[in-house]
Amino acid sequence: MAHLRVFVLLLLIDLSLAKTVKRDVRALNEIKTLLGWRVVYSWVGDDPCGDGDLPPWSGVTCSTVGDYRVITKLEVYAVSIVGTFPMAVTNLLDLTVLDLHNNKLNGPIPRQIGRLKNLKILNLRWNKLQGVLPPEIGELKRLTHLYLSFNNFIGEIPKELSNLPELRYLHLHENRLTGRIPPELGNLQNLHHLDAGNNHLVGTIKELVRLEGCFSALRNLYLNNNYLTGGISFKLVNLTNLEILYLSYNRMTGTIPWELAQIPRLTYLYLDHNQLNGRIPDAFYEHPFLKEMYMEGNGFKPDVKPIGFIFLIE
């Protein structure tokens, strides 16, 4: 037991003596100097991981690797950071979490973001970022969460995002993205949530779900408030884990395929404000899980009224 205590004591001493790698120290100090972030009042000393009696900088998490400490998380959000995306961040090669959401960052995401090979969570939503989404994001093979909503990104969604095998959450809502949604995203076997609503996207649902076995894990699909055309593909029935289908405020035409009512876990269905016609299939009123179905703002026949179910709203 005495030997164990000595070992633990020595281990704690080693951790306290570990030095932060110079690369990370330089990067954080460059950010501190150039951007004048509001958090700098708590960024005391030169070592972001703490030094002696000084604690680690606020929003900075470090881990010990061998004889050194490295920065693994940078979480500085909702503090009104102003300026362009800090290039020095791309030198923090051991980052697993980069969370700068709800600030006032502007300009593009640098292509060098692809250097952060260990990144699992990238959260940049609620900023004023601009430009196209760099395809280098597709090099972040460990990424599970990508939050880019509520910015001013333009251009197309990079098909390189389909190279992220671990991606579970993809949030692109409320930008100015154009073009078609890459059907290659359907190859993401772990993707649970895809939100590309409130953009300027075109194309059809048929194109999106044309690949065999696509979107096998998808639960939530938000494509509302775009410029999607064509019909609602019956192949959506193959998305057997789908719970929320939000296609409101597009330009889709044709009838509603009855096959949609065979999606076993479908809970919320929003098809309002399109150019759909025909009838609402009776099968929807017998679905065991469907709680809400919005259909108003279409061209259905005058006698089509989903009565008798309070939770179904036309």
C-alpha positions as CSV (number, residue, x, y, z in Angstrom):
1,M,0.0,0.0,0.0
2,A,2.9,2.4,0.8
3,H,4.4,1.7,-2.6
4,L,1.1,2.6,-4.2
5,R,0.8,5.9,-2.4
6,V,4.4,6.8,-3.5
7,F,3.5,5.9,-7.1
8,V,0.4,8.1,-7.1
9,L,2.3,10.9,-5.5
10,L,5.0,10.7,-8.1
11,L,2.4,10.6,-10.8
12,L,0.7,13.8,-9.5
13,I,4.1,15.5,-9.3
14,D,4.8,14.5,-12.9
15,L,1.5,16.0,-14.0
16,S,2.1,19.2,-12.2
17,L,5.5,19.6,-13.7
18,A,4.4,18.8,-17.3
19,K,4.9,21.7,-19.6
20,T,2.5,22.8,-22.2
21,V,3.8,22.3,-25.8
22,K,5.1,25.6,-27.2
23,R,3.0,25.3,-30.3
24,D,-0.2,25.5,-28.2
25,V,1.2,28.3,-25.9
26,R,2.1,30.4,-29.0
27,A,-1.3,29.8,-30.6
28,L,-3.4,30.9,-27.6
29,N,-1.2,33.8,-26.8
30,E,-1.5,35.0,-30.4
31,I,-5.3,34.8,-30.2
32,K,-5.2,36.6,-26.9
33,T,-3.0,39.4,-28.3
34,L,-4.5,39.9,-31.7
35,L,-8.2,39.6,-31.1
36,G,-8.5,41.3,-27.7
37,W,-11.2,38.8,-26.6
38,R,-13.4,39.8,-23.7
39,V,-12.3,36.6,-21.9
40,V,-8.7,37.9,-21.6
41,Y,-9.4,39.3,-18.2
42,S,-9.3,35.7,-16.9
43,W,-6.5,34.7,-19.2
44,V,-3.7,35.3,-16.7
45,G,-0.1,34.3,-17.3
46,D,1.5,33.0,-20.4
47,D,0.5,29.3,-20.1
48,P,-3.1,28.6,-21.2
49,C,-3.0,25.3,-19.2
50,G,-2.0,27.1,-16.0
51,D,1.4,27.6,-14.4
52,G,2.2,27.2,-10.8
53,D,-0.6,28.8,-8.8
54,L,-2.3,30.1,-11.9
55,P,-5.3,28.2,-13.1
56,P,-5.9,27.2,-16.7
57,W,-7.4,29.9,-18.9
58,S,-11.2,30.1,-18.9
59,G,-12.7,27.9,-21.7
60,V,-9.4,26.0,-22.2
61,T,-9.1,22.3,-21.3
62,C,-5.8,20.6,-21.4
63,S,-4.6,16.9,-21.2
64,T,-1.3,15.4,-20.4
65,V,0.4,13.4,-23.1
66,G,3.7,11.9,-22.0
67,D,5.8,14.7,-20.5
68,Y,3.7,17.5,-22.1
69,R,0.3,19.1,-21.8
70,V,-1.8,19.8,-24.9
71,I,-4.9,21.8,-25.4
72,T,-7.8,19.5,-26.2
73,K,-10.8,21.8,-25.9
74,L,-11.4,25.5,-26.7
75,E,-14.9,26.6,-25.6
76,V,-15.3,30.3,-25.7
77,Y,-18.8,31.2,-26.6
78,A,-21.4,34.0,-26.0
79,V,-18.8,36.6,-25.2
80,S,-19.2,38.9,-28.2
81,I,-15.9,38.0,-29.8
82,V,-15.3,40.3,-32.8
83,G,-13.0,39.8,-35.7
84,T,-12.2,37.1,-38.3
85,F,-11.9,33.5,-37.5
86,P,-8.6,33.2,-35.6
87,M,-6.1,31.4,-37.9
88,A,-4.0,30.4,-34.9
89,V,-6.7,28.0,-33.8
90,T,-5.7,25.7,-36.7
91,N,-2.3,25.2,-35.0
92,L,-4.0,23.5,-32.0
93,L,-3.6,20.0,-33.5
94,D,-4.9,18.1,-30.5
95,L,-8.2,19.9,-30.3
96,T,-11.2,17.6,-29.9
97,V,-13.8,20.3,-29.3
98,L,-13.8,23.8,-30.8
99,D,-16.8,25.8,-29.7
100,L,-17.0,29.5,-30.6
101,H,-20.7,29.8,-31.0
102,N,-22.8,32.9,-30.4
103,N,-20.1,35.5,-31.0
104,K,-19.5,38.0,-33.7
105,L,-16.9,36.3,-35.8
106,N,-16.8,37.2,-39.5
107,G,-15.0,36.3,-42.7
108,P,-14.5,32.7,-44.0
109,I,-13.6,29.5,-42.2
110,P,-9.9,29.0,-43.3
111,R,-9.1,26.0,-45.4
112,Q,-6.5,25.1,-42.7
113,I,-9.3,23.9,-40.6
114,G,-8.6,20.5,-42.2
115,R,-5.4,20.3,-40.0
116,L,-7.5,19.6,-36.9
117,K,-7.6,15.8,-37.4
118,N,-8.7,15.0,-33.8
119,L,-11.7,17.3,-33.9
120,K,-15.0,15.7,-32.8
121,I,-17.2,18.8,-32.3
122,L,-17.1,22.0,-34.3
123,N,-19.6,24.6,-33.2
124,L,-19.5,27.9,-35.0
125,R,-23.3,28.7,-35.1
126,W,-24.7,32.1,-34.3
127,N,-21.8,34.1,-35.7
128,K,-21.4,36.3,-38.9
129,L,-19.2,34.0,-40.8
130,Q,-19.1,34.3,-44.6
131,G,-17.8,32.7,-47.7
132,V,-18.1,29.2,-48.9
133,L,-17.7,26.1,-46.7
134,P,-14.2,24.8,-47.2
135,P,-14.1,21.2,-48.5
136,E,-11.3,20.6,-46.1
137,I,-13.9,20.1,-43.4
138,G,-14.3,16.7,-45.0
139,E,-10.8,15.8,-43.8
140,L,-11.9,15.8,-40.1
141,K,-12.6,12.1,-40.0
142,R,-13.4,12.0,-36.3
143,L,-16.0,14.7,-36.5
144,T,-19.4,13.8,-34.9
145,H,-21.1,17.2,-34.5
146,L,-20.9,20.0,-37.1
147,Y,-22.9,23.2,-36.2
148,L,-22.7,26.0,-38.7
149,S,-26.2,27.4,-38.5
150,F,-27.1,31.1,-38.4
151,N,-24.3,32.5,-40.3
152,N,-23.9,34.0,-43.8
153,F,-22.3,31.1,-45.7
154,I,-22.8,31.0,-49.5
155,G,-22.1,28.5,-52.2
156,E,-22.9,24.8,-52.3
157,I,-22.8,22.2,-49.5
158,P,-19.4,20.4,-50.1
159,K,-19.9,16.8,-51.1
160,E,-16.7,16.2,-49.1
161,L,-18.8,16.2,-46.0
162,S,-19.8,12.7,-47.0
163,N,-16.3,11.7,-46.1
164,L,-17.0,12.1,-42.4
165,P,-17.9,8.5,-41.3
166,E,-18.6,9.4,-37.6
167,L,-20.8,12.5,-38.3
168,R,-24.1,12.4,-36.4
169,Y,-25.4,15.9,-36.4
170,L,-25.1,18.3,-39.4
171,H,-26.6,21.8,-38.8
172,L,-26.5,24.2,-41.8
173,H,-29.8,26.0,-41.0
174,E,-30.2,29.7,-41.8
175,N,-27.4,30.5,-44.2
176,R,-27.4,31.5,-47.9
177,L,-26.4,28.1,-49.3
178,T,-27.3,27.4,-52.9
179,G,-27.3,24.4,-55.3
180,R,-28.3,20.9,-54.6
181,I,-27.9,18.9,-51.5
182,P,-25.2,16.3,-52.3
183,P,-26.9,12.9,-52.4
184,E,-23.5,11.5,-51.2
185,L,-24.5,12.6,-47.7
186,G,-26.8,9.6,-47.7
187,N,-23.7,7.4,-47.3
188,L,-23.2,8.8,-43.8
189,Q,-24.3,5.7,-41.9
190,N,-24.3,7.4,-38.5
191,L,-26.1,10.6,-39.4
192,H,-29.1,11.2,-37.1
193,H,-29.9,14.8,-37.8
194,L,-29.7,16.8,-41.0
195,D,-30.9,20.4,-40.9
196,A,-30.4,22.5,-44.1
197,G,-33.6,24.6,-43.7
198,N,-33.8,28.3,-44.5
199,N,-31.3,28.4,-47.3
200,H,-31.6,28.8,-51.1
201,L,-31.2,25.2,-52.0
202,V,-32.8,23.6,-55.1
203,G,-33.3,20.1,-56.5
204,T,-35.7,17.3,-55.7
205,I,-36.2,14.8,-52.9
206,K,-35.9,12.1,-55.5
207,E,-32.4,13.1,-56.2
208,L,-31.5,13.2,-52.6
209,V,-32.7,9.7,-51.7
210,R,-31.7,8.0,-55.0
211,L,-28.8,6.0,-53.5
212,E,-29.5,2.5,-52.2
213,G,-29.5,2.3,-48.4
214,C,-29.1,6.0,-48.0
215,F,-29.7,7.8,-44.7
216,S,-30.1,4.6,-42.8
217,A,-29.8,6.1,-39.4
218,L,-31.5,9.5,-40.1
219,R,-34.1,10.5,-37.6
220,N,-34.7,14.2,-38.4
221,L,-34.7,15.8,-41.8
222,Y,-35.2,19.6,-42.0
223,L,-35.3,21.0,-45.5
224,N,-37.9,23.7,-45.0
225,N,-37.8,27.2,-46.5
226,N,-35.8,26.4,-49.6
227,Y,-36.6,26.1,-53.3
228,L,-37.1,22.3,-53.7
229,T,-39.2,21.2,-56.6
230,G,-40.6,18.0,-58.0
231,G,-42.7,15.4,-56.1
232,I,-42.3,13.9,-52.7
233,S,-40.5,10.6,-53.4
234,F,-42.1,7.4,-52.2
235,K,-38.5,6.2,-51.6
236,L,-38.6,8.2,-48.3
237,V,-40.2,5.1,-46.9
238,N,-36.8,3.5,-46.9
239,L,-35.7,5.9,-44.2
240,T,-37.1,3.6,-41.6
241,N,-35.7,5.6,-38.6
242,L,-37.2,8.9,-39.7
243,E,-39.2,10.7,-37.0
244,I,-39.3,14.3,-38.2
245,L,-39.8,15.2,-41.9
246,Y,-39.9,19.0,-42.4
247,L,-40.4,20.1,-46.0
248,S,-42.6,23.2,-45.5
249,Y,-42.3,26.3,-47.6
250,N,-40.8,24.8,-50.8
251,R,-42.2,24.5,-54.3
252,M,-42.9,20.8,-54.4
253,T,-45.7,19.5,-56.6
254,G,-47.8,16.3,-57.1
255,T,-49.6,14.1,-54.7
256,I,-48.5,12.8,-51.3
257,P,-47.4,9.2,-51.7
258,W,-49.3,6.9,-49.3
259,E,-46.0,5.1,-48.7
260,L,-44.9,7.8,-46.3
261,A,-47.5,6.5,-43.8
262,Q,-45.4,3.3,-43.7
263,I,-42.4,5.1,-42.1
264,P,-42.7,3.3,-38.8
265,R,-41.5,6.0,-36.4
266,L,-42.8,9.0,-38.2
267,T,-44.0,11.5,-35.5
268,Y,-44.0,14.9,-37.1
269,L,-44.8,15.6,-40.7
270,Y,-44.7,19.1,-42.1
271,L,-45.6,19.5,-45.8
272,D,-47.4,22.9,-45.6
273,H,-47.0,25.7,-48.1
274,N,-46.0,23.8,-51.2
275,Q,-47.9,23.1,-54.4
276,L,-49.2,19.7,-53.5
277,N,-52.5,18.4,-54.8
278,G,-54.9,15.4,-54.7
279,R,-55.9,13.9,-51.4
280,I,-54.3,13.2,-48.0
281,P,-53.9,9.4,-47.8
282,D,-56.2,7.9,-45.2
283,A,-53.3,5.8,-43.8
284,F,-51.9,8.9,-42.1
285,Y,-54.9,9.0,-39.7
286,E,-54.2,5.4,-38.6
287,H,-50.4,5.9,-38.0
288,P,-49.6,4.8,-34.4
289,F,-46.9,7.5,-33.8
290,L,-47.9,10.5,-35.9
291,K,-48.6,13.5,-33.6
292,E,-48.6,16.5,-35.9
293,M,-49.3,16.8,-39.7
294,Y,-49.3,20.3,-41.2
295,M,-50.8,20.5,-44.7
296,E,-52.1,24.0,-45.2
297,G,-51.1,26.2,-48.0
298,N,-51.3,23.5,-50.7
299,G,-53.8,22.8,-53.6
300,F,-55.7,19.9,-52.2
301,K,-59.3,19.2,-53.2
302,P,-61.9,21.3,-51.4
303,D,-63.3,18.3,-49.5
304,V,-60.0,17.3,-48.1
305,K,-60.2,18.1,-44.4
306,P,-58.4,15.9,-41.8
307,I,-61.2,15.9,-39.2
308,G,-61.6,13.9,-36.1
309,F,-58.0,14.1,-35.0
310,I,-57.1,17.1,-32.9
311,F,-53.4,16.5,-33.3
312,L,-53.6,16.6,-37.1
313,I,-53.7,20.2,-38.3
314,E,-54.6,21.5,-41.8
